[in-house]
Amino acid sequence: MKIIIFLVLLLNINGYMLRNKKDQIKQQVIQQIRETIKNPYSPLYHSSYNRLAYYVDTFGPRMWGSEDMADSVDALVEEIQTYGFDKVWKENLGDITSWKRGEESVTLFEPRQYPQKLNMIGLGWSPAGTVKAEVEVVHSFEELKNINVQGKIVCFNYEWKGYSSGVQFRTNGPKLAEEAGAIGTIIRSVASVSISSPHTGMTNYQNIKYPAVAITVEDADMIDRMRQRGQKVVIEIKTSGQQYKTTSDNILAEIRGSKYPDEILLMGGHWDSWDVGSQTGANDDGAGVLECLEALKVLKYLGIRPKRTIRFIAWSGEEMGMANNGAQHYAKTHSQENHIVAFESDLGSTKPYGFGVTAGEKFTQLVTYLAQEYLTGIGAEKIYPNAGSQADSGALRTVTGTPVMNNKIVDNDTHDFYFTYHHTAGDSMWMMNADDMDDNVIAIASIMYLIADHDDPIPKN
């Protein structure tokens, strides 16, 4: 009996020592990742920021299917091929239809004595045309039902309560305005403030025939004040955007898993952007793409090969949201692969403090354990259940049920900092912070490593 008790104790001690050793190894890896990224003498210090600046400065905005987008894809693939990953490749989306902006303007004729150009931007895929008419301001879809807008231009000046409520006016406002008899639509930019910079984005273009544009928050309020005091407002809208046939590619790279290579952790962002300014696409979403790339890069640099495959992706075509964009293409062509999780960074790059997770209870519990056990030292241990879905990763989840995650970063509840610059000329390197981007690289690399190298089977549901 004493021998049996001794052997049981010995096994327990050995098990404890083994687990303790594995814990130490994981903690050492996290520390190595952090020290490598934060060391000013490391080649990876501020690398995500510097690479982003290169692509933003060199290629400018990356509209889906444009030559600038294609050139930047080729350049990024050529660069990634020098990193030594196990596989680097492009996946072509086939024939696509995209849209390019032409000359456009909004001119205020009345009540001004002289015509005044207003800062504006056409909504994505807005029909081309010229309309000049009296303007009626409405503040909600319900109010639209009770005002005569026949033959007028409707200006939606809604109350900002966050992006999810505001974006409905951009997507559905023009359609509903035309159904009510309007011959053109102006929307208040979907933002808390716009600093005289209009915000673009997609609208329900299939069901409209007149120009649809956004103006600044400041000018929407101005027009509203004019109408409230009974002044007649006359505006002319000109747009000339065109659809065209083209193609585009997703970019992929991976480190194959050492033990379970067929189990895949996907991480990335979307490489396309809008075209509003000379640098649009820095924050949305060039930064998210390159932070995920640098996360894979630091693992390779440190010689770390987790048990499961970690795959990087730069999706193509998120902004226009077409049914044949990069996210839909990937979800369909890779649906038979065993994806453990799909991680997407597409809500900014301020300092991270944790992760959102949309998955089954057991997977969420696993990620919560890993984060709280190992990521407290880097300040990224907070986990938010049912808060991990984003546009591109969501496409894979819809098809396969794959768990999805994102990075939670410093902002207020309605992400006012992010949406101040969202889809504007203000989305530029000026708003990026190299240290914050490094912190995102560290957090993303760490959580992906922990999941990929987990010893036990990973529950998906």
C-alpha positions as CSV (number, residue, x, y, z in Angstrom):
1,M,0.0,0.0,0.0
2,K,2.8,2.4,0.9
3,I,4.5,1.7,-2.5
4,I,1.2,2.4,-4.3
5,I,0.8,5.7,-2.4
6,F,4.4,6.6,-3.2
7,L,3.9,5.9,-6.9
8,V,0.7,8.0,-7.1
9,L,2.5,10.9,-5.4
10,L,5.4,10.5,-7.7
11,L,3.2,10.6,-10.8
12,N,1.3,13.6,-9.5
13,I,4.6,15.4,-8.8
14,N,5.9,14.6,-12.3
15,G,2.7,15.7,-13.9
16,Y,2.8,18.9,-11.9
17,M,6.4,19.5,-12.9
18,L,5.7,18.8,-16.6
19,R,2.7,21.2,-16.6
20,N,4.8,23.8,-14.8
21,K,7.6,23.4,-17.4
22,K,5.1,23.8,-20.2
23,D,3.6,26.9,-18.5
24,Q,7.1,28.4,-18.2
25,I,7.8,27.7,-21.9
26,K,4.6,29.5,-22.9
27,Q,5.4,32.5,-20.6
28,Q,8.9,32.6,-22.1
29,V,7.6,32.7,-25.6
30,I,5.2,35.6,-24.8
31,Q,8.1,37.4,-23.2
32,Q,10.3,36.7,-26.3
33,I,7.6,38.1,-28.5
34,R,7.3,41.3,-26.5
35,E,11.0,41.9,-26.1
36,T,11.6,41.3,-29.8
37,I,8.9,43.8,-30.9
38,K,9.7,46.4,-28.2
39,N,13.5,46.4,-28.5
40,P,14.6,49.5,-30.4
41,Y,17.5,47.6,-31.9
42,S,15.3,44.7,-33.2
43,P,14.5,44.7,-37.0
44,L,10.8,44.2,-35.9
45,Y,10.6,47.3,-33.7
46,H,8.0,49.6,-35.3
47,S,8.1,47.4,-38.3
48,S,4.3,47.3,-38.7
49,Y,4.2,51.1,-38.7
50,N,7.1,51.5,-41.1
51,R,5.8,48.9,-43.6
52,L,2.3,50.6,-43.4
53,A,3.9,54.0,-44.1
54,Y,5.7,52.5,-47.1
55,Y,2.6,51.1,-48.7
56,V,0.4,54.1,-47.9
57,D,2.9,56.6,-49.2
58,T,3.9,54.5,-52.3
59,F,0.6,53.3,-53.6
60,G,-2.0,55.6,-52.0
61,P,-5.7,54.4,-51.7
62,R,-6.4,50.8,-52.7
63,M,-9.8,50.7,-54.3
64,W,-11.0,47.2,-55.0
65,G,-9.9,46.1,-58.5
66,S,-7.9,49.3,-59.2
67,E,-4.4,49.4,-60.6
68,D,-3.1,50.8,-57.3
69,M,-4.7,47.9,-55.5
70,A,-3.2,45.4,-57.8
71,D,0.3,47.0,-57.7
72,S,0.2,47.0,-53.9
73,V,-0.8,43.4,-53.8
74,D,2.1,42.4,-56.1
75,A,4.5,44.4,-54.0
76,L,3.3,42.9,-50.7
77,V,3.4,39.4,-52.0
78,E,7.0,39.9,-53.3
79,E,8.0,41.3,-49.8
80,I,6.3,38.4,-47.9
81,Q,8.1,35.9,-50.1
82,T,11.4,37.0,-48.5
83,Y,10.2,36.2,-44.9
84,G,10.8,32.5,-45.2
85,F,7.2,31.3,-44.5
86,D,6.3,27.8,-45.5
87,K,3.9,29.0,-48.2
88,V,3.0,32.3,-49.7
89,W,0.4,32.7,-52.5
90,K,-2.3,34.7,-54.1
91,E,-5.8,33.6,-54.8
92,N,-7.5,35.3,-57.7
93,L,-11.2,36.2,-57.4
94,G,-11.9,35.8,-61.1
95,D,-13.9,38.5,-63.0
96,I,-15.3,41.2,-60.8
97,T,-17.2,44.5,-61.3
98,S,-15.9,47.4,-59.4
99,W,-16.6,51.2,-59.4
100,K,-14.4,54.3,-59.8
101,R,-15.2,57.8,-58.8
102,G,-15.5,60.6,-61.4
103,E,-15.8,64.3,-61.1
104,E,-18.4,65.2,-58.4
105,S,-19.6,68.2,-56.5
106,V,-22.3,69.7,-54.2
107,T,-23.1,73.4,-54.7
108,L,-25.2,75.5,-52.4
109,F,-27.2,78.1,-54.5
110,E,-29.7,79.3,-52.0
111,P,-29.9,81.1,-49.6
112,R,-26.3,82.2,-50.4
113,Q,-25.8,85.2,-52.6
114,Y,-23.1,83.5,-54.5
115,P,-22.8,79.7,-55.2
116,Q,-20.8,77.9,-52.5
117,K,-19.1,74.5,-53.0
118,L,-19.6,72.2,-50.0
119,N,-17.2,69.5,-49.0
120,M,-18.7,66.2,-50.2
121,I,-18.0,62.7,-51.3
122,G,-20.2,60.4,-53.5
123,L,-21.4,57.3,-51.9
124,G,-20.1,54.0,-53.2
125,W,-21.6,53.1,-56.6
126,S,-23.8,56.2,-56.6
127,P,-25.4,56.6,-60.0
128,A,-23.9,59.3,-62.3
129,G,-26.0,62.4,-62.9
130,T,-26.8,66.0,-62.2
131,V,-29.7,67.2,-60.2
132,K,-30.6,70.7,-58.9
133,A,-33.5,71.1,-56.5
134,E,-34.9,72.5,-53.3
135,V,-33.7,70.6,-50.2
136,E,-35.8,69.1,-47.4
137,V,-34.2,68.0,-44.2
138,V,-35.4,64.9,-42.4
139,H,-34.0,63.4,-39.1
140,S,-35.5,59.9,-39.3
141,F,-37.1,57.5,-41.6
142,E,-40.3,58.0,-39.7
143,E,-40.2,61.7,-40.4
144,L,-39.6,61.0,-44.1
145,K,-43.0,59.3,-44.3
146,N,-44.8,62.5,-43.1
147,I,-43.0,65.2,-45.3
148,N,-43.6,65.9,-49.0
149,V,-40.2,65.5,-50.7
150,Q,-41.6,65.0,-54.2
151,G,-39.1,66.5,-56.7
152,K,-36.8,67.6,-53.9
153,I,-33.3,66.6,-52.6
154,V,-33.6,64.9,-49.2
155,C,-30.9,65.7,-46.6
156,F,-30.7,63.2,-43.8
157,N,-29.4,64.9,-40.7
158,Y,-29.9,62.2,-38.0
159,E,-28.7,62.1,-34.4
160,W,-25.4,60.3,-33.9
161,K,-25.9,57.3,-31.6
162,G,-23.1,55.2,-33.0
163,Y,-22.1,53.6,-36.3
164,S,-24.7,50.8,-36.2
165,S,-27.6,53.2,-36.1
166,G,-26.1,55.9,-38.4
167,V,-25.0,53.6,-41.2
168,Q,-28.6,52.7,-42.0
169,F,-29.1,56.2,-43.4
170,R,-26.1,55.7,-45.8
171,T,-27.2,52.2,-46.9
172,N,-31.0,52.6,-47.1
173,G,-31.6,56.4,-47.0
174,P,-31.2,57.1,-50.7
175,K,-33.5,54.2,-51.6
176,L,-36.2,55.3,-49.2
177,A,-35.9,58.9,-50.2
178,E,-36.4,58.1,-53.9
179,E,-39.4,55.9,-53.0
180,A,-40.9,59.0,-51.4
181,G,-40.3,61.0,-54.5
182,A,-36.9,62.6,-54.0
183,I,-34.6,63.1,-57.0
184,G,-31.3,63.1,-55.0
185,T,-30.0,62.3,-51.5
186,I,-27.5,63.9,-49.2
187,I,-26.6,62.2,-45.9
188,R,-24.8,63.6,-42.9
189,S,-21.5,61.7,-42.7
190,V,-21.7,58.6,-40.6
191,A,-19.5,59.9,-37.8
192,S,-19.6,61.6,-34.5
193,V,-17.6,64.5,-35.9
194,S,-16.1,65.0,-39.3
195,I,-13.7,68.0,-39.0
196,S,-15.1,69.2,-42.4
197,S,-14.1,65.9,-44.0
198,P,-16.9,63.9,-45.5
199,H,-17.2,60.1,-45.0
200,T,-18.0,57.8,-47.9
201,G,-19.2,54.1,-47.9
202,M,-21.6,51.8,-49.8
203,T,-25.2,52.5,-50.4
204,N,-28.1,50.3,-51.7
205,Y,-27.1,51.4,-55.2
206,Q,-29.2,48.7,-57.0
207,N,-32.4,50.4,-56.1
208,I,-31.6,54.1,-56.8
209,K,-31.3,56.1,-60.0
210,Y,-30.3,59.5,-58.7
211,P,-27.0,60.8,-57.2
212,A,-26.4,60.0,-53.5
213,V,-23.7,61.8,-51.6
214,A,-22.4,62.5,-48.1
215,I,-21.5,65.9,-46.7
216,T,-19.8,66.9,-43.5
217,V,-21.5,66.9,-40.1
218,E,-21.0,70.6,-39.9
219,D,-22.7,71.4,-43.3
220,A,-25.6,69.0,-42.5
221,D,-26.2,71.0,-39.3
222,M,-25.9,74.2,-41.3
223,I,-28.6,73.2,-43.8
224,D,-30.8,72.0,-41.0
225,R,-30.5,75.4,-39.3
226,M,-31.4,77.1,-42.6
227,R,-34.6,75.1,-43.0
228,Q,-35.6,75.5,-39.3
229,R,-35.6,79.3,-39.7
230,G,-37.7,78.9,-42.9
231,Q,-35.0,79.6,-45.5
232,K,-35.3,78.0,-48.9
233,V,-32.3,75.8,-49.6
234,V,-31.4,75.0,-53.2
235,I,-28.5,72.6,-54.0
236,E,-27.0,71.1,-57.1
237,I,-25.4,67.6,-57.0
238,K,-23.1,66.3,-59.7
239,T,-21.7,62.7,-59.8
240,S,-20.0,60.7,-62.6
241,G,-18.9,57.4,-61.1
242,Q,-18.6,54.4,-63.4
243,Q,-18.7,50.6,-63.1
244,Y,-16.0,48.6,-64.8
245,K,-14.8,45.0,-65.2
246,T,-11.5,44.0,-63.5
247,T,-10.1,41.4,-61.1
248,S,-8.4,41.2,-57.7
249,D,-6.6,38.8,-55.4
250,N,-6.4,37.7,-51.8
251,I,-2.9,37.3,-50.3
252,L,-2.1,34.3,-48.1
253,A,0.9,33.1,-46.2
254,E,1.4,30.4,-43.5
255,I,3.5,28.6,-41.0
256,R,2.6,25.0,-41.0
257,G,1.8,23.3,-37.7
258,S,4.3,20.8,-36.3
259,K,1.7,18.3,-35.0
260,Y,-1.7,19.2,-36.4
261,P,-0.9,21.0,-39.7
262,D,-4.5,20.5,-41.0
263,E,-5.9,22.5,-38.1
264,I,-5.8,26.2,-39.2
265,L,-5.8,29.4,-37.3
266,L,-6.7,32.2,-39.8
267,M,-5.8,35.8,-39.1
268,G,-5.8,39.0,-41.1
269,G,-7.6,42.1,-42.3
270,H,-8.8,43.6,-45.6
271,W,-6.2,45.2,-48.0
272,D,-8.7,47.3,-50.0
273,S,-9.7,50.8,-49.0
274,W,-11.8,53.7,-50.1
275,D,-10.3,56.5,-52.2
276,V,-11.2,59.7,-50.3
277,G,-7.7,61.1,-49.6
278,S,-4.1,60.6,-50.6
279,Q,-3.5,58.1,-47.8
280,T,-7.0,56.6,-47.2
281,G,-6.6,53.0,-46.0
282,A,-3.9,53.5,-43.4
283,N,-6.1,52.7,-40.4
284,D,-8.9,51.0,-42.4
285,D,-7.5,48.5,-42.8
286,G,-3.8,48.5,-43.8
287,A,-2.8,48.6,-40.2
288,G,-4.9,45.6,-39.3
289,V,-3.4,43.6,-42.2
290,L,0.2,44.4,-41.4
291,E,-0.2,43.9,-37.7
292,C,-1.4,40.3,-38.4
293,L,1.5,39.9,-40.9
294,E,4.0,41.1,-38.4
295,A,2.5,38.7,-35.8
296,L,3.2,35.8,-38.1
297,K,6.6,37.3,-39.0
298,V,7.8,37.5,-35.3
299,L,7.0,33.8,-34.8
300,K,9.1,33.0,-37.8
301,Y,11.8,35.3,-36.7
302,L,12.0,33.6,-33.3
303,G,11.9,30.1,-34.8
304,I,8.6,29.2,-33.2
305,R,6.5,26.5,-35.0
306,P,3.3,25.9,-33.1
307,K,1.4,22.6,-33.2
308,R,-1.2,24.0,-35.5
309,T,-1.0,26.0,-38.8
310,I,-1.2,29.8,-38.5
311,R,-2.4,31.3,-41.8
312,F,-2.2,35.0,-42.6
313,I,-4.7,36.5,-45.1
314,A,-5.2,40.0,-46.7
315,W,-8.8,39.9,-47.9
316,S,-9.8,41.8,-51.0
317,G,-13.0,43.8,-51.4
318,E,-14.4,44.3,-48.0
319,E,-15.3,47.9,-48.5
320,M,-17.7,47.3,-51.4
321,G,-19.1,44.2,-49.8
322,M,-20.0,42.3,-53.0
323,A,-21.1,38.7,-53.0
324,N,-17.9,37.7,-54.9
325,N,-15.4,39.6,-52.7
326,G,-12.3,38.1,-51.1
327,A,-14.1,37.0,-47.9
328,Q,-16.8,35.2,-49.7
329,H,-14.3,33.6,-52.1
330,Y,-12.2,32.3,-49.3
331,A,-15.1,31.0,-47.3
332,K,-16.4,29.0,-50.3
333,T,-13.0,27.7,-51.6
334,H,-11.7,26.8,-48.2
335,S,-14.9,25.6,-46.5
336,Q,-13.6,22.0,-46.4
337,E,-10.5,22.9,-44.4
338,N,-10.5,22.6,-40.6
339,H,-10.4,26.1,-39.3
340,I,-10.0,26.4,-35.6
341,V,-10.6,30.2,-35.5
342,A,-10.7,33.2,-37.8
343,F,-9.2,36.4,-36.3
344,E,-9.8,39.8,-37.9
345,S,-8.3,43.2,-37.0
346,D,-10.5,45.9,-38.6
347,L,-11.6,48.4,-36.0
348,G,-8.5,50.4,-35.5
349,S,-5.0,50.1,-34.0
350,T,-5.0,52.0,-30.7
351,K,-3.7,50.2,-27.6
352,P,-5.2,46.7,-27.2
353,Y,-6.5,45.4,-23.9
354,G,-8.1,42.1,-24.9
355,F,-10.1,40.2,-27.5
356,G,-13.7,39.7,-28.6
357,V,-14.8,36.1,-29.1
358,T,-17.9,34.8,-30.9
359,A,-18.0,31.0,-30.5
360,G,-19.3,28.2,-28.5
361,E,-19.1,28.1,-24.7
362,K,-16.1,25.7,-24.5
363,F,-14.0,27.6,-27.1
364,T,-14.7,30.9,-25.3
365,Q,-13.8,29.3,-22.0
366,L,-10.5,28.1,-23.4
367,V,-9.5,31.5,-24.9
368,T,-10.5,33.2,-21.6
369,Y,-8.3,30.8,-19.7
370,L,-5.3,31.3,-22.0
371,A,-5.6,35.0,-22.0
372,Q,-6.0,35.4,-18.2
373,E,-3.2,32.8,-17.5
374,Y,-0.6,34.2,-19.9
375,L,-1.5,37.7,-21.3
376,T,-1.9,39.7,-18.1
377,G,1.7,40.8,-18.3
378,I,1.1,42.4,-21.7
379,G,-2.2,43.9,-20.7
380,A,-4.3,41.9,-23.2
381,E,-6.1,39.5,-20.9
382,K,-9.7,40.7,-21.1
383,I,-12.1,38.5,-23.1
384,Y,-15.5,39.6,-24.3
385,P,-17.9,36.8,-25.3
386,N,-20.2,37.2,-28.3
387,A,-18.1,40.2,-29.5
388,G,-15.6,38.7,-32.0
389,S,-17.4,38.9,-35.3
390,Q,-16.4,41.2,-38.2
391,A,-17.2,41.4,-41.9
392,D,-14.6,39.2,-43.5
393,S,-14.2,36.6,-40.8
394,G,-17.9,36.5,-40.5
395,A,-18.2,35.1,-44.0
396,L,-16.2,32.0,-43.0
397,R,-18.3,31.6,-39.8
398,T,-21.5,31.8,-41.8
399,V,-20.4,29.0,-44.1
400,T,-18.5,26.7,-41.6
401,G,-19.4,27.8,-38.1
402,T,-15.8,28.7,-37.3
403,P,-15.2,30.6,-34.1
404,V,-14.2,34.2,-34.8
405,M,-12.2,36.7,-32.8
406,N,-11.0,40.3,-33.0
407,N,-8.8,42.7,-31.0
408,K,-10.3,45.0,-28.4
409,I,-8.6,48.4,-28.4
410,V,-8.9,51.7,-26.6
411,D,-11.9,53.8,-27.7
412,N,-15.3,54.7,-26.3
413,D,-18.3,52.5,-26.6
414,T,-19.4,53.9,-30.0
415,H,-15.8,54.0,-31.3
416,D,-15.9,57.7,-31.9
417,F,-12.1,58.0,-32.4
418,Y,-12.2,55.3,-35.1
419,F,-15.3,56.7,-36.8
420,T,-14.0,60.3,-36.8
421,Y,-11.5,59.2,-39.5
422,H,-13.4,56.3,-41.0
423,H,-13.7,56.4,-44.8
424,T,-12.3,59.9,-45.0
425,A,-9.2,61.7,-46.1
426,G,-8.2,61.9,-42.5
427,D,-7.5,58.1,-42.5
428,S,-3.8,58.6,-42.9
429,M,-0.4,57.9,-41.2
430,W,-1.0,61.0,-39.1
431,M,-3.5,59.1,-36.9
432,M,-1.3,56.0,-36.5
433,N,0.9,55.4,-33.4
434,A,3.9,53.1,-33.9
435,D,4.0,52.0,-30.2
436,D,0.3,51.1,-30.3
437,M,0.7,49.1,-33.5
438,D,3.6,47.2,-31.9
439,D,1.3,46.4,-28.9
440,N,-1.3,45.0,-31.3
441,V,1.4,42.8,-33.0
442,I,2.4,41.5,-29.6
443,A,-1.2,40.8,-28.5
444,I,-2.2,39.1,-31.7
445,A,1.0,37.0,-32.0
446,S,0.6,35.9,-28.4
447,I,-3.0,34.8,-28.5
448,M,-2.6,33.0,-31.8
449,Y,0.5,31.2,-30.6
450,L,-1.3,30.1,-27.4
451,I,-4.3,28.7,-29.3
452,A,-2.1,27.1,-32.0
453,D,0.2,25.4,-29.5
454,H,-2.5,24.3,-27.1
455,D,-1.8,20.6,-26.1
456,D,-5.4,19.4,-25.9
457,P,-8.0,19.2,-28.7
458,I,-9.6,22.5,-29.3
459,P,-13.4,22.7,-29.0
460,K,-15.0,24.6,-31.9
461,N,-18.6,24.5,-30.6
